[in-house]
C-alpha cells in the first residue's frame, strides 16, 4: 500500500541522516497517516480513508469532508476520493434542482 494521503496527496520525502562527523546517508520521511472514518453530510454515510494528520486538520478547518472535496482539485485526490467527490457533487446538484 502506498504511503500517500488520499485527500492531500502528501507522500514520502527523501533526505539525509547527518552524523556528528557530517557523514550523510539517505533516509525517507514518511507522512503521519491515520485510518479514519469521515462522515459525508450530502451522502449521509461514513467513508473510511487513509489521511495524514495535516489533511485531517485541513478538512476540519474547511468545514467537513464535503466542503473539502468540492474545493480540492482532482489531481491531489486518490481514485477513491475522486469517486466520492463525484457522488457528492451529483447528490448536491440533485438536491439543488
MARBA-3410 file (N, C-alpha, C, O; in Angstrom, 1 decimal):
97
0.8,-1.2,0.0,0.0,0.0,0.0,0.9,1.2,0.0,1.8,1.4,0.8 ~ 0.6,2.2,-0.9,1.4,3.4,-1.0,1.2,4.3,0.2,0.0,4.4,0.7 ~ 2.2,4.9,0.7,2.1,5.8,1.9,1.8,7.2,1.4,2.7,8.1,1.5 ~ 0.6,7.4,0.9,0.2,8.7,0.4,-1.2,9.0,0.9,-2.1,8.2,1.0 ~ -1.3,10.3,1.4,-2.6,10.7,1.9,-3.6,10.7,0.8,-3.3,11.2,-0.3
-4.8,10.2,1.0,-5.9,10.1,0.0,-6.5,11.5,-0.3,-7.2,11.7,-1.4 ~ -6.4,12.4,0.6,-7.0,13.7,0.4,-6.1,14.8,-0.1,-6.5,15.7,-0.9 ~ -4.9,14.8,0.5,-3.9,15.9,0.1,-2.9,15.5,-0.9,-2.2,16.4,-1.5 ~ -2.7,14.2,-1.1,-1.6,13.7,-1.9,-0.2,13.8,-1.3,0.8,13.6,-2.0 ~ -0.2,14.1,0.0,1.1,14.2,0.6,1.8,12.8,0.7,1.1,11.8,1.2
3.0,12.7,0.3,3.7,11.4,0.2,5.0,11.4,1.0,5.3,12.3,1.7 ~ 5.9,10.5,0.7,7.2,10.4,1.4,8.1,11.4,0.8,8.0,11.8,-0.4 ~ 9.1,11.9,1.6,10.1,12.8,1.1,11.5,12.1,1.4,11.6,11.3,2.3 ~ 12.5,12.5,0.7,13.8,11.9,0.8,14.7,13.0,1.3,14.7,14.1,0.9 ~ 15.6,12.5,2.3,16.6,13.5,2.8,17.8,12.7,3.3,18.1,11.6,2.9
18.6,13.3,4.1,19.8,12.7,4.6,19.8,12.6,6.2,19.3,13.5,6.8 ~ 20.3,11.5,6.7,20.8,11.5,8.1,22.2,12.1,8.1,23.0,11.7,7.3 ~ 22.4,13.0,9.0,23.7,13.7,9.1,24.3,13.3,10.5,23.7,13.7,11.5 ~ 25.4,12.7,10.5,26.1,12.3,11.7,26.9,13.4,12.3,27.0,14.5,11.7 ~ 27.4,13.2,13.5,28.2,14.2,14.1,29.5,14.5,13.3,30.0,15.6,13.3
30.0,13.5,12.6,31.1,13.6,11.7,30.8,14.1,10.3,31.6,14.1,9.4 ~ 29.5,14.5,10.2,29.0,15.1,8.9,28.9,14.1,7.8,29.0,14.4,6.6 ~ 28.8,12.8,8.2,28.6,11.7,7.2,27.1,11.8,6.8,26.2,11.9,7.7 ~ 26.8,11.6,5.5,25.4,11.7,5.1,25.0,10.4,4.5,25.7,9.8,3.7 ~ 23.8,9.9,5.0,23.2,8.7,4.4,21.8,9.0,4.1,21.1,9.7,4.8
21.3,8.3,3.0,19.9,8.6,2.6,18.9,8.0,3.6,19.1,7.0,4.2 ~ 17.8,8.7,3.7,16.7,8.3,4.5,15.4,8.8,4.0,15.4,9.7,3.1 ~ 14.2,8.3,4.4,12.9,8.8,4.0,12.2,9.3,5.2,12.3,8.9,6.3 ~ 11.4,10.3,4.9,10.5,10.9,5.8,9.1,10.6,5.4,8.6,10.9,4.3 ~ 8.3,9.8,6.2,7.0,9.3,5.9,6.0,10.2,6.5,6.1,10.7,7.6
4.8,10.5,5.8,3.8,11.2,6.4,3.1,10.5,7.5,3.1,9.2,7.5 ~ 2.5,11.2,8.4,1.8,10.6,9.6,0.4,10.2,9.1,-0.6,11.0,9.3 ~ 0.2,9.0,8.6,-1.1,8.6,8.0,-1.9,7.9,9.1,-1.4,7.1,9.9 ~ -3.2,8.2,9.1,-4.1,7.6,10.0,-5.3,7.0,9.3,-5.8,7.6,8.3 ~ -5.8,5.9,9.7,-7.0,5.3,9.1,-8.2,6.0,9.9,-8.4,5.8,11.1
-9.0,6.8,9.2,-10.1,7.5,9.8,-11.4,7.2,9.1,-11.4,6.9,7.9 ~ -12.5,7.4,9.8,-13.8,7.3,9.2,-14.4,8.7,9.2,-14.7,9.3,10.3 ~ -14.6,9.3,8.1,-15.2,10.6,7.9,-16.6,10.5,7.4,-17.0,9.6,6.7 ~ -17.5,11.4,7.9,-18.9,11.4,7.6,-19.2,12.4,6.5,-18.8,13.6,6.6 ~ -19.9,11.9,5.5,-20.3,12.8,4.4,-21.8,13.2,4.7,-22.6,12.4,4.8
-22.0,14.5,4.8,-23.3,15.0,5.1,-24.2,14.9,3.9,-25.4,14.6,4.0 ~ -23.7,15.1,2.7,-24.5,15.0,1.5,-25.0,13.6,1.2,-26.1,13.4,0.8 ~ -24.1,12.6,1.4,-24.4,11.2,1.1,-25.1,10.6,2.3,-25.8,9.6,2.2 ~ -24.9,11.1,3.5,-25.5,10.6,4.7,-24.9,9.2,5.1,-25.5,8.4,5.7 ~ -23.6,9.1,4.8,-22.9,7.8,5.1,-21.5,8.2,5.5,-21.0,9.3,5.4
-20.8,7.2,6.1,-19.4,7.3,6.5,-18.5,6.6,5.5,-18.9,5.7,4.9 ~ -17.3,7.2,5.5,-16.3,6.7,4.5,-15.0,6.5,5.2,-14.5,7.4,6.0 ~ -14.3,5.3,5.0,-13.0,5.1,5.6,-11.9,5.5,4.6,-11.9,5.1,3.4 ~ -11.0,6.4,5.1,-9.9,6.9,4.3,-8.6,6.8,5.0,-8.6,6.8,6.3 ~ -7.5,6.8,4.3,-6.2,6.9,4.9,-5.7,8.3,4.7,-5.3,8.7,3.6
-5.7,9.1,5.8,-5.4,10.5,5.7,-4.3,10.9,6.6,-4.1,10.4,7.7 ~ -3.5,11.9,6.2,-2.4,12.4,7.0,-3.1,13.3,8.1,-4.2,13.8,7.9 ~ -2.4,13.5,9.2,-2.9,14.3,10.3,-3.1,15.8,9.8,-4.0,16.5,10.2 ~ -2.2,16.2,9.0,-2.3,17.6,8.4,-3.5,17.7,7.5,-4.2,18.7,7.6 ~ -3.8,16.7,6.7,-5.0,16.7,5.9,-6.3,16.6,6.8,-7.3,17.2,6.4
-6.2,15.9,7.9,-7.4,15.8,8.8,-7.7,17.1,9.4,-8.9,17.5,9.5 ~ -6.7,17.9,9.8,-6.9,19.2,10.3,-7.4,20.2,9.3,-8.2,21.0,9.6 ~ -6.9,20.0,8.0,-7.4,20.9,7.0,-8.9,20.6,6.7,-9.7,21.5,6.4 ~ -9.3,19.3,6.7,-10.7,19.0,6.5,-11.6,19.6,7.6,-12.6,20.2,7.3 ~ -11.1,19.5,8.8,-11.9,20.1,9.9,-12.0,21.7,9.8,-13.0,22.3,10.1
-10.9,22.3,9.3,-10.8,23.7,9.2,-11.8,24.2,8.1,-12.4,25.2,8.3 ~ -11.9,23.5,7.0,-12.7,23.9,5.9,-14.2,23.7,6.2,-15.1,24.4,5.7 ~ -14.5,22.8,7.1,-15.9,22.6,7.5,-16.5,21.2,7.1,-17.7,21.1,7.1 ~ -15.6,20.2,7.0,-16.1,18.9,6.7,-15.6,18.3,5.4,-15.0,19.0,4.6 ~ -15.9,17.0,5.3,-15.4,16.3,4.1,-16.0,16.8,2.8,-15.3,16.9,1.8
-17.3,17.1,2.8,-18.0,17.6,1.6,-17.4,18.9,1.1,-17.1,19.0,-0.1 ~ -17.2,19.8,2.0,-16.6,21.1,1.6,-15.2,20.9,1.0,-14.8,21.5,0.1 ~ -14.4,20.0,1.7,-13.0,19.8,1.3,-12.9,19.2,-0.1,-12.2,19.7,-0.9 ~ -13.8,18.2,-0.4,-13.7,17.6,-1.7,-14.2,18.5,-2.8,-13.6,18.4,-3.9 ~ -15.2,19.3,-2.5,-15.7,20.2,-3.6,-14.7,21.3,-3.9,-14.6,21.8,-5.1
-13.8,21.7,-3.0,-12.9,22.8,-3.2,-11.5,22.3,-3.7,-10.7,23.1,-4.2 ~ -11.2,21.0,-3.6,-9.9,20.5,-3.9,-9.9,20.0,-5.4,-10.9,19.4,-5.8 ~ -8.8,20.2,-6.0,-8.7,19.8,-7.4,-8.5,18.2,-7.5,-8.0,17.7,-6.5 ~ -8.9,17.6,-8.6,-8.8,16.2,-8.7,-7.4,15.6,-8.8,-7.2,14.5,-8.5 ~ -6.4,16.5,-9.1,-5.0,16.0,-9.2,-4.4,15.5,-7.9,-3.6,14.6,-7.8
-4.9,16.1,-6.8,-4.3,15.8,-5.4,-5.1,14.6,-4.8,-4.5,13.9,-4.0 ~ -6.3,14.3,-5.3,-7.1,13.3,-4.7,-6.8,11.9,-5.2,-6.3,11.7,-6.4 ~ -7.0,10.9,-4.4,-6.8,9.5,-4.8,-8.1,9.1,-5.6,-9.0,9.8,-5.7 ~ -8.0,7.9,-6.2,-9.1,7.4,-7.0,-10.4,7.3,-6.2,-11.5,7.6,-6.7 ~ -10.3,6.8,-5.0,-11.4,6.6,-4.1,-12.0,7.9,-3.7,-13.2,8.1,-3.7
-11.2,8.9,-3.5,-11.7,10.3,-3.1,-12.3,11.0,-4.3,-13.3,11.7,-4.1 ~ -11.8,10.7,-5.5,-12.4,11.3,-6.7,-13.8,10.8,-7.0,-14.7,11.5,-7.4 ~ -13.9,9.5,-6.8,-15.3,8.8,-6.9,-16.2,9.4,-5.9,-17.4,9.7,-6.2 ~ -15.7,9.6,-4.7,-16.6,10.1,-3.6,-17.0,11.6,-3.9,-18.1,11.9,-3.7 ~ -16.0,12.3,-4.4,-16.3,13.7,-4.8,-17.4,13.8,-5.9,-18.3,14.6,-5.9
-17.3,12.9,-6.9,-18.3,12.8,-8.0,-19.7,12.5,-7.4,-20.7,13.1,-7.9 ~ -19.7,11.6,-6.5,-21.0,11.2,-5.9,-21.6,12.4,-5.1,-22.8,12.6,-5.2 ~ -20.8,13.1,-4.4,-21.2,14.2,-3.6,-21.7,15.4,-4.5,-22.8,16.0,-4.2 ~ -21.0,15.6,-5.6,-21.4,16.7,-6.5,-22.8,16.3,-7.1,-23.6,17.2,-7.3 ~ -22.9,15.1,-7.5,-24.2,14.6,-8.1,-25.4,14.8,-7.1,-26.4,15.3,-7.5
-25.1,14.4,-5.9,-26.1,14.5,-4.8,-26.5,15.9,-4.5,-27.7,16.3,-4.4 ~ -25.5,16.8,-4.5,-25.8,18.2,-4.2,-26.5,18.9,-5.4,-27.4,19.7,-5.2 ~ -26.2,18.5,-6.6,-26.9,19.0,-7.8,-28.4,18.5,-7.8,-29.3,19.3,-8.2 ~ -28.6,17.3,-7.4,-30.0,16.8,-7.4,-30.8,17.4,-6.3,-32.0,17.7,-6.6 ~ -30.2,17.8,-5.2,-31.0,18.4,-4.1,-31.2,19.9,-4.4,-32.2,20.5,-4.0
-30.3,20.5,-5.2,-30.5,21.9,-5.6,-31.5,22.1,-6.6,-32.1,23.2,-6.7 ~ -31.7,21.1,-7.5,-32.6,21.3,-8.6,-34.1,21.1,-8.2,-35.0,21.2,-9.0
END
